[in-house]
Amino acid sequence: MEFYVELILNIVFISLFIGLFYFNYVVKVEKQLIESQATFIAKSVSNDLLILPDPILQSLNNSLTLSNSTNLSHKQIDNNLSLEQNTYTTLFYIYIIGIVLAFTICEMNNLYLLSYLIKAFIVLVFIGLTEYGFLTLVIKNFISADPNYIKYNFLQNLKTQLNS
């Protein structure tokens, strides 16, 4: 029964951590990562376009209009808020069910719940530090977007549209 109490509490704590960590830290890092990689690719593509003759560049410049479409739409924001709220509700139920289940098992088997809570918390601290360190030191600095691949697709799409 001790195994089940430890398992339940670890699942509860890790589930709570992942949900809270994602919505309170990962989302911010992910947004910064996407913005920096998009800027990196845009600069790379726009630098390549500078080889075009001046009349084409001028025509391109005159036909481009910058829209304020860099922000999420209200529908996307509402969807994200709904998803976040549903996640918090699910995590709340996981927490309640897990704690009640662990408490019940401990009471039925004369086990000391606090010692299992402490063990699960210690495991959570190490998992949390690992997740935070990996995200901050590796993922945040990893460039996964390949500008050459994006340029190739951009040019293929442009070529297809110009030939149709």
C-alpha positions in Angstrom: 0.0 0.0 0.0 2.9 2.3 0.6 3.8 2.1 -3.1 0.3 3.2 -4.1 0.3 6.2 -1.7 3.7 7.3 -3.1 2.5 6.8 -6.6 -0.7 8.7 -6.1 1.0 11.7 -4.4 3.8 11.9 -7.0 1.2 11.9 -9.8 -0.8 14.6 -8.0 2.2 16.8 -7.3 3.8 16.4 -10.7 0.5 17.0 -12.5 -0.1 20.2 -10.5 3.5 21.3 -11.2 3.3 20.7 -14.9 0.1 22.6 -15.3 1.1 25.6 -13.1 4.6 25.7 -14.5 3.3 25.7 -18.1 0.8 28.5 -17.7 2.9 30.6 -15.4 6.4 30.3 -17.0 6.6 28.1 -20.1 4.0 30.2 -22.0 6.1 33.4 -21.5 9.3 31.6 -22.6 7.5 30.1 -25.6 6.2 33.5 -26.7 9.7 35.0 -26.5 11.2 32.0 -28.3 8.6 32.2 -31.2 9.1 36.0 -31.5 12.9 35.8 -31.6 12.9 33.0 -34.1 10.3 34.7 -36.3 12.4 37.9 -36.2 15.5 35.9 -37.1 13.8 34.3 -40.1 12.2 37.5 -41.2 15.6 39.3 -41.2 17.1 36.4 -43.1 14.4 36.4 -45.8 14.3 40.2 -46.1 18.1 40.3 -46.5 17.8 37.8 -49.4 15.2 39.9 -51.1 17.7 42.9 -51.3 19.3 41.2 -54.3 16.3 42.1 -56.4 16.6 45.0 -58.8 15.6 48.5 -57.4 12.3 48.8 -59.5 11.1 45.5 -58.1 12.1 46.4 -54.6 10.3 49.7 -54.9 7.2 48.1 -56.3 7.3 45.5 -53.6 7.7 48.2 -51.0 4.7 50.2 -52.4 2.5 47.1 -52.4 3.3 46.0 -48.9 1.0 47.1 -46.1 1.8 46.4 -42.5 -1.2 45.3 -40.6 -1.6 45.1 -36.9 -2.2 41.4 -37.1 0.7 40.5 -34.8 -1.6 40.1 -31.8 -3.8 37.1 -31.1 -7.4 37.5 -32.1 -10.1 37.7 -29.5 -11.3 34.2 -30.5 -7.7 32.9 -29.9 -7.4 34.7 -26.6 -10.8 33.4 -25.4 -9.9 29.9 -26.5 -6.6 30.1 -24.6 -8.3 31.4 -21.5 -10.9 28.6 -21.7 -8.2 26.0 -22.1 -6.3 27.4 -19.1 -9.4 27.5 -17.0 -10.3 23.9 -17.9 -6.8 22.8 -17.1 -6.9 24.4 -13.7 -10.3 22.8 -13.0 -9.0 19.4 -14.1 -5.9 19.8 -11.9 -8.1 20.8 -9.0 -10.0 17.5 -9.3 -6.9 15.5 -9.7 -5.6 17.1 -6.5 -8.8 16.5 -4.5 -9.2 12.9 -5.7 -5.5 12.1 -5.2 -5.3 13.6 -1.7 -8.5 11.9 -0.6 -7.4 8.6 -2.0 -4.0 8.8 -0.4 -5.5 9.9 2.9 -8.0 7.0 2.8 -5.3 4.4 2.0 -3.1 5.8 4.8 -6.0 5.7 7.3 -7.0 2.2 6.4 -3.4 0.9 6.7 -2.1 3.0 9.6 0.4 4.9 7.5 1.6 8.3 8.3 0.5 10.6 5.4 2.8 13.5 6.2 6.0 11.4 5.5 4.6 10.5 2.1 3.8 14.1 1.3 7.3 15.1 2.2 8.8 12.4 0.0 6.6 13.5 -2.9 7.5 17.1 -2.4 11.2 16.3 -2.4 10.8 14.5 -5.7 8.8 17.4 -7.1 11.5 19.9 -6.1 14.1 18.0 -8.1 11.8 17.5 -11.1 10.9 21.2 -10.9 14.5 22.3 -10.8 15.3 20.0 -13.7 12.4 21.3 -15.8 13.3 25.0 -15.0 17.0 24.5 -15.7 16.4 22.6 -19.0 13.9 25.1 -20.2 16.0 28.1 -19.2 19.4 26.9 -20.3 18.6 24.7 -23.3 15.2 25.2 -24.9 15.2 29.0 -24.5 18.5 29.2 -26.4 17.8 26.5 -29.0 17.1 27.7 -32.6 14.8 25.1 -34.1 13.5 27.2 -37.0 15.5 26.7 -40.2 15.5 29.9 -42.3 16.6 28.1 -45.4 13.7 25.7 -45.2 11.3 28.6 -44.7 12.8 30.6 -47.5 12.5 27.6 -49.8 8.8 27.1 -48.9 8.2 30.8 -49.2 9.8 30.9 -52.7 8.0 27.7 -53.8 4.6 29.2 -52.7 5.4 32.5 -54.4 6.5 30.8 -57.6 3.3 28.7 -57.6 1.1 31.8 -57.1 2.9 33.8 -59.8 2.5 30.9 -62.3 -1.2 30.4 -61.7 
